[in-house]
Amino acid sequence: MSSPVTEAGSYINFSATTTISQPNVQLLGVFVSSTSGTATLTVSDGASTAISTFTPLAGTFYPFPLTCKTSAVFTVNGTLSATALFTM
C-alpha cells in the first residue's frame, strides 16, 4: 500500500541560515519569494548535505520531498527571502 501524499504543513520564513531542530522532519519544499542574483541555498540533514548548493530563482517553489533524520538546516549565502514547508 502506498503512503498518502502530504500537500500541507507547517512553515517557517527565513532570510539567513535556519535550522528546524526536530528529528524526522519531513520537508515538502521551499518557496523563494525574493533573492539577489548570486544568493545560494543548501539543505542539510544535520551535518550531511541533502540538497547541494544551488542558486534559486525568486518566485519559484522547489519541492523537496524528503525526511531529515536529525534536523533540517537551510544554509543561505547572499540575500534571499524564503519559506520552508514541512511536517513532523
N, CA, C and O atoms as a Tinker XYZ file with bonds, in Angstrom:
   352  protein
     1  N      0.844000   -1.178000    0.000000    73     2
     2  CA     0.000000    0.000000    0.000000    64     1     3
     3  C      0.883000    1.232000    0.000000    63     2     4     5
     4  O      1.847000    1.300000    0.762000    81     3
     5  N      0.576000    2.193000   -0.828000    73     3     6
     6  CA     1.382000    3.407000   -0.904000    64     5     7
     7  C      1.009000    4.386000    0.203000    63     6     8     9
     8  O     -0.096000    4.354000    0.744000    81     7
     9  N      1.958000    5.252000    0.521000    73     7    10
    10  CA     1.733000    6.276000    1.547000    64     9    11
    11  C      0.954000    7.431000    0.945000    63    10    12    13
    12  O      1.095000    7.723000   -0.242000    81    11
    13  N      0.125000    8.097000    1.759000    73    11    14
    14  CA    -0.603000    9.258000    1.243000    64    13    15
    15  C      0.344000   10.413000    0.949000    63    14    16    17
    16  O      1.386000   10.545000    1.592000    81    15
    17  N     -0.007000   11.231000    0.003000    73    15    18
    18  CA     0.777000   12.406000   -0.352000    64    17    19
    19  C      0.361000   13.569000    0.543000    63    18    20    21
    20  O     -0.823000   13.890000    0.648000    81    19
    21  N      1.344000   14.198000    1.189000    73    19    22
    22  CA     1.073000   15.346000    2.043000    64    21    23
    23  C      1.284000   16.615000    1.238000    63    22    24    25
    24  O      2.359000   16.831000    0.677000    81    23
    25  N      0.259000   17.456000    1.181000    73    23    26
    26  CA     0.363000   18.694000    0.420000    64    25    27
    27  C      0.215000   19.932000    1.283000    63    26    28    29
    28  O      0.139000   21.041000    0.754000    81    27
    29  N      0.173000   19.770000    2.604000    73    27    30
    30  CA     0.051000   20.904000    3.508000    64    29    31
    31  C      0.881000   20.624000    4.750000    63    30    32    33
    32  O      1.102000   19.470000    5.118000    81    31
    33  N      1.333000   21.688000    5.387000    73    31    34
    34  CA     2.134000   21.505000    6.585000    64    33    35
    35  C      2.416000   22.823000    7.268000    63    34    36    37
    36  O      1.785000   23.840000    6.981000    81    35
    37  N      3.363000   22.790000    8.168000    73    35    38
    38  CA     3.800000   23.991000    8.876000    64    37    39
    39  C      4.777000   24.754000    7.997000    63    38    40    41
    40  O      5.221000   24.254000    6.964000    81    39
    41  N      5.107000   25.968000    8.416000    73    39    42
    42  CA     6.036000   26.768000    7.628000    64    41    43
    43  C      6.942000   27.579000    8.544000    63    42    44    45
    44  O      6.631000   27.836000    9.707000    81    43
    45  N      8.072000   27.968000    7.971000    73    43    46
    46  CA     8.987000   28.880000    8.644000    64    45    47
    47  C      9.584000   29.797000    7.582000    63    46    48    49
    48  O     10.096000   29.331000    6.564000    81    47
    49  N      9.512000   31.101000    7.828000    73    47    50
    50  CA    10.107000   32.083000    6.925000    64    49    51
    51  C     11.560000   32.287000    7.344000    63    50    52    53
    52  O     11.875000   32.305000    8.534000    81    51
    53  N     12.440000   32.439000    6.360000    73    51    54
    54  CA    13.842000   32.661000    6.700000    64    53    55
    55  C     14.536000   33.512000    5.641000    63    54    56    57
    56  O     14.150000   33.528000    4.472000    81    55
    57  N     15.570000   34.215000    6.087000    73    55    58
    58  CA    16.403000   35.004000    5.182000    64    57    59
    59  C     17.878000   34.830000    5.517000    63    58    60    61
    60  O     18.742000   35.444000    4.892000    81    59
    61  N     18.157000   33.996000    6.502000    73    59    62
    62  CA    19.520000   33.643000    6.896000    64    61    63
    63  C     19.504000   32.151000    7.225000    63    62    64    65
    64  O     18.447000   31.520000    7.229000    81    63
    65  N     20.658000   31.606000    7.495000    73    63    66
    66  CA    20.733000   30.180000    7.808000    64    65    67
    67  C     19.790000   29.858000    8.967000    63    66    68    69
    68  O     19.804000   30.523000   10.003000    81    67
    69  N     18.966000   28.814000    8.768000    73    67    70
    70  CA    17.901000   28.453000    9.710000    64    69    71
    71  C     17.882000   26.944000    9.910000    63    70    72    73
    72  O     18.123000   26.182000    8.973000    81    71
    73  N     17.594000   26.518000   11.136000    73    71    74
    74  CA    17.508000   25.090000   11.444000    64    73    75
    75  C     16.138000   24.758000   12.014000    63    74    76    77
    76  O     15.642000   25.450000   12.903000    81    75
    77  N     15.530000   23.697000   11.500000    73    75    78
    78  CA    14.331000   23.119000   12.120000    64    77    79
    79  C     14.862000   21.973000   12.968000    63    78    80    81
    80  O     15.180000   20.903000   12.450000    81    79
    81  N     14.956000   22.203000   14.277000    73    79    82
    82  CA    15.592000   21.246000   15.193000    64    81    83
    83  C     14.603000   20.189000   15.654000    63    82    84    85
    84  O     14.269000   20.108000   16.836000    81    83
    85  N     14.148000   19.396000   14.728000    73    83    86
    86  CA    13.177000   18.348000   15.030000    64    85    87
    87  C     13.608000   17.082000   14.300000    63    86    88    89
    88  O     13.760000   17.110000   13.079000    81    87
    89  N     13.809000   15.974000   15.007000    73    87    90
    90  CA    14.157000   14.745000   14.306000    64    89    91
    91  C     13.011000   14.282000   13.407000    63    90    92    93
    92  O     11.839000   14.470000   13.730000    81    91
    93  N     13.366000   13.681000   12.285000    73    91    94
    94  CA    12.400000   13.138000   11.321000    64    93    95
    95  C     11.445000   14.182000   10.754000    63    94    96    97
    96  O     10.287000   13.880000   10.466000    81    95
    97  N     11.932000   15.411000   10.593000    73    95    98
    98  CA    11.108000   16.446000    9.960000    64    97    99
    99  C     10.978000   16.090000    8.478000    63    98   100   101
   100  O     11.967000   15.749000    7.829000    81    99
   101  N      9.780000   16.169000    7.956000    73    99   102
   102  CA     9.522000   15.844000    6.557000    64   101   103
   103  C      9.359000   17.136000    5.775000    63   102   104   105
   104  O      8.403000   17.886000    5.974000    81   103
   105  N     10.302000   17.381000    4.888000    73   103   106
   106  CA    10.243000   18.592000    4.084000    64   105   107
   107  C      9.290000   18.403000    2.922000    63   106   108   109
   108  O      9.237000   17.339000    2.304000    81   107
   109  N      8.537000   19.454000    2.636000    73   107   110
   110  CA     7.673000   19.481000    1.456000    64   109   111
   111  C      8.328000   20.302000    0.363000    63   110   112   113
   112  O      8.232000   19.962000   -0.816000    81   111
   113  N      9.001000   21.394000    0.752000    73   111   114
   114  CA     9.679000   22.224000   -0.221000    64   113   115
   115  C      9.955000   23.604000    0.318000    63   114   116   117
   116  O      9.712000   23.903000    1.488000    81   115
   117  N     10.476000   24.448000   -0.576000    73   115   118
   118  CA    10.823000   25.829000   -0.234000    64   117   119
   119  C     10.299000   26.743000   -1.330000    63   118   120   121
   120  O     10.513000   26.496000   -2.516000    81   119
   121  N      9.601000   27.814000   -0.913000    73   119   122
   122  CA     9.197000   28.856000   -1.847000    64   121   123
   123  C     10.141000   30.028000   -1.652000    63   122   124   125
   124  O     10.266000   30.546000   -0.542000    81   123
   125  N     10.802000   30.448000   -2.712000    73   123   126
   126  CA    11.728000   31.584000   -2.665000    64   125   127
   127  C     10.974000   32.810000   -3.154000    63   126   128   129
   128  O     10.594000   32.883000   -4.323000    81   127
   129  N     10.757000   33.771000   -2.266000    73   127   130
   130  CA     9.981000   34.955000   -2.640000    64   129   131
   131  C     10.849000   36.053000   -3.243000    63   130   132   133
   132  O     10.405000   36.778000   -4.133000    81   131
   133  N     12.088000   36.180000   -2.762000    73   131   134
   134  CA    12.990000   37.167000   -3.369000    64   133   135
   135  C     14.424000   36.714000   -3.154000    63   134   136   137
   136  O     14.733000   35.976000   -2.218000    81   135
   137  N     15.295000   37.177000   -4.049000    73   135   138
   138  CA    16.698000   36.812000   -3.954000    64   137   139
   139  C     17.543000   37.760000   -4.791000    63   138   140   141
   140  O     17.077000   38.347000   -5.768000    81   139
   141  N     18.799000   37.892000   -4.381000    73   139   142
   142  CA    19.751000   38.576000   -5.250000    64   141   143
   143  C     20.179000   37.546000   -6.287000    63   142   144   145
   144  O     19.988000   36.348000   -6.080000    81   143
   145  N     20.742000   37.984000   -7.370000    73   143   146
   146  CA    21.125000   37.050000   -8.426000    64   145   147
   147  C     22.200000   36.062000   -8.033000    63   146   148   149
   148  O     22.395000   35.058000   -8.718000    81   147
   149  N     22.907000   36.327000   -6.936000    73   147   150
   150  CA    24.017000   35.463000   -6.559000    64   149   151
   151  C     23.775000   34.667000   -5.283000    63   150   152   153
   152  O     24.673000   33.957000   -4.830000    81   151
   153  N     22.598000   34.765000   -4.697000    73   151   154
   154  CA    22.305000   34.038000   -3.460000    64   153   155
   155  C     22.276000   32.540000   -3.731000    63   154   156   157
   156  O     21.860000   32.102000   -4.803000    81   155
   157  N     22.722000   31.757000   -2.748000    73   155   158
   158  CA    22.664000   30.305000   -2.864000    64   157   159
   159  C     21.972000   29.705000   -1.650000    63   158   160   161
   160  O     21.873000   30.331000   -0.595000    81   159
   161  N     21.497000   28.477000   -1.825000    73   159   162
   162  CA    20.812000   27.755000   -0.761000    64   161   163
   163  C     21.297000   26.315000   -0.761000    63   162   164   165
   164  O     21.442000   25.704000   -1.819000    81   163
   165  N     21.549000   25.775000    0.426000    73   163   166
   166  CA    21.905000   24.374000    0.618000    64   165   167
   167  C     20.984000   23.823000    1.696000    63   166   168   169
   168  O     20.700000   24.511000    2.676000    81   167
   169  N     20.512000   22.590000    1.528000    73   167   170
   170  CA    19.664000   21.946000    2.529000    64   169   171
   171  C     20.414000   20.732000    3.065000    63   170   172   173
   172  O     20.871000   19.880000    2.303000    81   171
   173  N     20.532000   20.668000    4.400000    73   171   174
   174  CA    21.264000   19.573000    5.032000    64   173   175
   175  C     20.394000   18.845000    6.041000    63   174   176   177
   176  O     19.450000   19.402000    6.601000    81   175
   177  N     20.742000   17.581000    6.257000    73   175   178
   178  CA    20.153000   16.760000    7.316000    64   177   179
   179  C     21.215000   16.706000    8.408000    63   178   180   181
   180  O     22.107000   15.858000    8.381000    81   179
   181  N     21.110000   17.616000    9.361000    73   179   182
   182  CA    22.177000   17.744000   10.351000    64   181   183
   183  C     23.444000   18.191000    9.649000    63   182   184   185
   184  O     23.476000   19.268000    9.052000    81   183
   185  N     24.502000   17.368000    9.714000    73   183   186
   186  CA    25.771000   17.706000    9.080000    64   185   187
   187  C     25.900000   17.142000    7.669000    63   186   188   189
   188  O     26.878000   17.437000    6.982000    81   187
   189  N     24.939000   16.338000    7.222000    73   187   190
   190  CA    25.006000   15.712000    5.889000    64   189   191
   191  C     24.206000   16.516000    4.873000    63   190   192   193
   192  O     23.055000   16.873000    5.123000    81   191
   193  N     24.815000   16.800000    3.734000    73   191   194
   194  CA    24.130000   17.563000    2.690000    64   193   195
   195  C     23.041000   16.711000    2.046000    63   194   196   197
   196  O     23.300000   15.599000    1.587000    81   195
   197  N     21.821000   17.244000    2.017000    73   195   198
   198  CA    20.696000   16.565000    1.365000    64   197   199
   199  C     20.462000   17.136000   -0.028000    63   198   200   201
   200  O     20.248000   16.383000   -0.978000    81   199
   201  N     20.502000   18.466000   -0.156000    73   199   202
   202  CA    20.353000   19.173000   -1.434000    64   201   203
   203  C     21.593000   20.048000   -1.593000    63   202   204   205
   204  O     21.804000   20.978000   -0.815000    81   203
   205  N     22.401000   19.753000   -2.587000    73   203   206
   206  CA    23.639000   20.508000   -2.805000    64   205   207
   207  C     23.346000   21.974000   -3.107000    63   206   208   209
   208  O     22.239000   22.333000   -3.507000    81   207
   209  N     24.343000   22.797000   -2.912000    73   207   210
   210  CA    24.230000   24.238000   -3.121000    64   209   211
   211  C     23.716000   24.559000   -4.522000    63   210   212   213
   212  O     24.230000   24.051000   -5.518000    81   211
   213  N     22.689000   25.415000   -4.580000    73   211   214
   214  CA    22.152000   25.871000   -5.866000    64   213   215
   215  C     21.748000   27.327000   -5.763000    63   214   216   217
   216  O     21.604000   27.868000   -4.667000    81   215
   217  N     21.568000   27.955000   -6.910000    73   215   218
   218  CA    21.151000   29.360000   -6.985000    64   217   219
   219  C     19.662000   29.396000   -7.313000    63   218   220   221
   220  O     19.282000   29.151000   -8.458000    81   219
   221  N     18.807000   29.697000   -6.325000    73   219   222
   222  CA    17.365000   29.690000   -6.563000    64   221   223
   223  C     16.885000   30.961000   -7.276000    63   222   224   225
   224  O     17.533000   32.006000   -7.216000    81   223
   225  N     15.761000   30.849000   -7.936000    73   223   226
   226  CA    15.116000   31.979000   -8.606000    64   225   227
   227  C     13.964000   32.489000   -7.759000    63   226   228   229
   228  O     13.242000   31.695000   -7.155000    81   227
   229  N     13.782000   33.790000   -7.706000    73   227   230
   230  CA    12.661000   34.388000   -6.971000    64   229   231
   231  C     11.347000   33.977000   -7.619000    63   230   232   233
   232  O     11.263000   33.828000   -8.838000    81   231
   233  N     10.328000   33.796000   -6.796000    73   231   234
   234  CA     9.004000   33.435000   -7.288000    64   233   235
   235  C      8.893000   31.979000   -7.689000    63   234   236   237
   236  O      8.031000   31.619000   -8.491000    81   235
   237  N      9.769000   31.125000   -7.133000    73   235   238
   238  CA     9.798000   29.720000   -7.519000    64   237   239
   239  C      9.618000   28.828000   -6.301000    63   238   240   241
   240  O     10.192000   29.086000   -5.243000    81   239
   241  N      8.809000   27.762000   -6.457000    73   239   242
   242  CA     8.663000   26.739000   -5.426000    64   241   243
   243  C      9.529000   25.553000   -5.815000    63   242   244   245
   244  O      9.444000   25.043000   -6.933000    81   243
   245  N     10.357000   25.123000   -4.885000    73   243   246
   246  CA    11.228000   23.969000   -5.095000    64   245   247
   247  C     10.739000   22.822000   -4.214000    63   246   248   249
   248  O     10.878000   22.893000   -2.993000    81   247
   249  N     10.170000   21.769000   -4.800000    73   247   250
   250  CA     9.715000   20.639000   -3.989000    64   249   251
   251  C     10.909000   19.829000   -3.472000    63   250   252   253
   252  O     11.790000   19.452000   -4.245000    81   251
   253  N     10.932000   19.568000   -2.181000    73   251   254
   254  CA    11.969000   18.748000   -1.556000    64   253   255
   255  C     11.275000   17.645000   -0.759000    63   254   256   257
   256  O     11.214000   17.741000    0.466000    81   255
   257  N     10.758000   16.621000   -1.393000    73   255   258
   258  CA    10.047000   15.567000   -0.663000    64   257   259
   259  C     11.026000   14.610000    0.008000    63   258   260   261
   260  O     11.313000   13.533000   -0.514000    81   259
   261  N     11.540000   15.018000    1.177000    73   259   262
   262  CA    12.488000   14.163000    1.876000    64   261   263
   263  C     12.324000   14.293000    3.377000    63   262   264   265
   264  O     11.760000   15.268000    3.873000    81   263
   265  N     12.824000   13.293000    4.096000    73   263   266
   266  CA    12.797000   13.297000    5.552000    64   265   267
   267  C     14.204000   13.516000    6.063000    63   266   268   269
   268  O     15.133000   12.814000    5.663000    81   267
   269  N     14.363000   14.485000    6.943000    73   267   270
   270  CA    15.657000   14.741000    7.576000    64   269   271
   271  C     15.656000   14.024000    8.926000    63   270   272   273
   272  O     14.841000   14.331000    9.796000    81   271
   273  N     16.553000   13.088000    9.095000    73   271   274
   274  CA    16.587000   12.245000   10.303000    64   273   275
   275  C     16.931000   13.012000   11.573000    63   274   276   277
   276  O     16.375000   12.729000   12.634000    81   275
   277  N     17.856000   13.995000   11.477000    73   275   278
   278  CA    18.279000   14.702000   12.689000    64   277   279
   279  C     17.682000   16.100000   12.791000    63   278   280   281
   280  O     17.099000   16.454000   13.816000    81   279
   281  N     17.825000   16.898000   11.730000    73   279   282
   282  CA    17.270000   18.259000   11.679000    64   281   283
   283  C     17.397000   18.755000   10.248000    63   282   284   285
   284  O     18.222000   18.253000    9.484000    81   283
   285  N     16.589000   19.728000    9.886000    73   283   286
   286  CA    16.670000   20.335000    8.553000    64   285   287
   287  C     17.390000   21.665000    8.688000    63   286   288   289
   288  O     16.954000   22.542000    9.434000    81   287
   289  N     18.489000   21.811000    7.969000    73   287   290
   290  CA    19.295000   23.023000    8.028000    64   289   291
   291  C     19.285000   23.667000    6.645000    63   290   292   293
   292  O     19.679000   23.041000    5.661000    81   291
   293  N     18.834000   24.922000    6.573000    73   291   294
   294  CA    18.808000   25.691000    5.343000    64   293   295
   295  C     19.935000   26.715000    5.435000    63   294   296   297
   296  O     19.853000   27.662000    6.216000    81   295
   297  N     20.983000   26.527000    4.642000    73   295   298
   298  CA    22.136000   27.421000    4.671000    64   297   299
   299  C     22.014000   28.430000    3.538000    63   298   300   301
   300  O     21.971000   28.065000    2.363000    81   299
   301  N     21.957000   29.707000    3.913000    73   299   302
   302  CA    21.795000   30.799000    2.958000    64   301   303
   303  C     23.111000   31.556000    2.827000    63   302   304   305
   304  O     23.731000   31.921000    3.826000    81   303
   305  N     23.523000   31.785000    1.609000    73   303   306
   306  CA    24.652000   32.668000    1.319000    64   305   307
   307  C     24.144000   33.738000    0.370000    63   306   308   309
   308  O     23.661000   33.426000   -0.718000    81   307
   309  N     24.250000   35.002000    0.774000    73   307   310
   310  CA    23.732000   36.093000   -0.030000    64   309   311
   311  C     22.394000   36.575000    0.508000    63   310   312   313
   312  O     22.032000   36.284000    1.649000    81   311
   313  N     21.662000   37.312000   -0.318000    73   311   314
   314  CA    20.382000   37.890000    0.073000    64   313   315
   315  C     19.254000   37.049000   -0.502000    63   314   316   317
   316  O     19.109000   36.929000   -1.719000    81   315
   317  N     18.458000   36.470000    0.390000    73   315   318
   318  CA    17.386000   35.568000   -0.008000    64   317   319
   319  C     16.273000   35.633000    1.026000    63   318   320   321
   320  O     16.547000   35.718000    2.223000    81   319
   321  N     15.031000   35.595000    0.584000    73   319   322
   322  CA    13.880000   35.502000    1.475000    64   321   323
   323  C     13.053000   34.323000    1.000000    63   322   324   325
   324  O     12.662000   34.260000   -0.165000    81   323
   325  N     12.780000   33.373000    1.917000    73   323   326
   326  CA    12.109000   32.149000    1.511000    64   325   327
   327  C     11.219000   31.615000    2.637000    63   326   328   329
   328  O     11.292000   32.073000    3.777000    81   327
   329  N     10.387000   30.646000    2.291000    73   327   330
   330  CA     9.527000   29.953000    3.234000    64   329   331
   331  C      9.702000   28.457000    3.040000    63   330   332   333
   332  O      9.519000   27.944000    1.936000    81   331
   333  N     10.060000   27.752000    4.115000    73   331   334
   334  CA    10.169000   26.297000    4.078000    64   333   335
   335  C      8.851000   25.704000    4.559000    63   334   336   337
   336  O      8.287000   26.168000    5.550000    81   335
   337  N      8.366000   24.697000    3.874000    73   335   338
   338  CA     7.145000   23.991000    4.240000    64   337   339
   339  C      7.542000   22.588000    4.697000    63   338   340   341
   340  O      8.354000   21.925000    4.051000    81   339
   341  N      6.954000   22.133000    5.837000    73   339   342
   342  CA     7.359000   20.855000    6.398000    64   341   343
   343  C      6.255000   20.269000    7.281000    63   342   344   345
   344  O      5.321000   20.966000    7.678000    81   343
   345  N      6.384000   18.974000    7.579000    73   343   346
   346  CA     5.522000   18.304000    8.546000    64   345   347
   347  C      6.417000   17.543000    9.526000    63   346   348   349
   348  O      7.594000   17.302000    9.257000    81   347
   349  N      5.835000   17.173000   10.663000    73   347   350
   350  CA     6.602000   16.406000   11.654000    64   349   351
   351  C      5.863000   15.140000   11.986000    63   350   352
   352  O      6.333000   14.346000   12.801000    81   351
